């Protein structure tokens, strides 16, 4: 399973989804889908822009958790 920690990072940075959208030029709907972990795929440019805006690493943003068997 892949976890997206955008909600946590926005909270730590006291930033709204709208502000992140403006800083990264990512559509608000895309930011919202990432925030609620409903997105099916993420563009590498989006990951890059989010990491720049939030001053974080990819591993801060995305985490792989092995599936339970």
C-alpha positions, 0 to 999 in steps of 0.5 A: 500500500502507498500512503500519501502524507500530504495532509500531515505535511500541510498541517506541519507547514500551516498551509492550505490546499489552496495555497499549495495549489497556487505555489505548485501550479497543480489543480486544486482538485488534484491536490484534494485527491492527494490530500484524501489519498484518493489519487490513482497516479501522481506526476513526477513533476507534481512530486517535485513541486510539492517537495519544493513548496513544503521543503520535504523529501519524497519519503516524507510525502510518500510511504510504501507499506507492505501489504499484509498477507 
